[in-house]
């Protein structure tokens, strides 16, 4: 029974830790994405891929190869206007998907296919590696090329290679939905609260039972002590006087005996011993 209880408690503790980790991660990503639009944790970005425009990678460049439903981890650049990039780099930027301008700016992760200069700044043209999906570059003319302050993360460059978590994006999107948040975070937290509440109640009941048993044993001990004969104050005083008298009498008898022996010794008389002769 103890083994089963220990296994059950271990499973519960593991589930609690997982729920707390997921809750903290989701909350962190939600809070960090509000300011820049891209989720950042300790200098790294976490992005859910929304299309297949990079599926299969490129025959001309390295890196890439991720698709819708994946999660990619890149290196944050904080939309720095002074930062420079190279052709072949894969970056995440705020922009408009062709044909979906009505959706507003979105986070797009594509490869830089051309680098130019405009108004004294380096500007960049991007395109997805999957030419069946991304048939044209994202920017058609130099005036519409990306500036560095539109780029928030690097997924691939000469000195950095990001990480792809296959299929994790679907789980992340589900957790971010109302139903997913309820099932994966809120409901487990409710069960955790009830579990802790039940344990507190059980511990309180066990403590009260142990306290009552201790008091019961103390009462029995006191009853046993009270059942022994007790002396009143007057009887105790008389007992003390009796013991003092008895002690004084013993001292007197000892003193008389010593005096008798000394007198006999002076008169040359043999001292009789009370002890038997051998």
ABEGO torsion letter per residue (X at the ends): XAAAAAAAAAAAAAAAAAAAAAAAAAAAAAAAAAAAGBBBBGGBBBBBBABAAABGEBAABBEEGBBBGBBBBBBBAGGBAABBBBBGBBBBBBBBBBGAAAAEBBBBBBBBABBBBBGGBBBBBBBBABAAABABBABABAAABBBAAABABBABBAABBBBBBBGAAAAAAAAABAAAAAAAAAAAAAAAAAAAAAAAAAAAAAAAAAAAAAAAAAAAAAAAAAABBBBBAAAAAAAAAAAAAAAAAAAAAAAAAAAAAAAAAAAGBBBBBABBBX
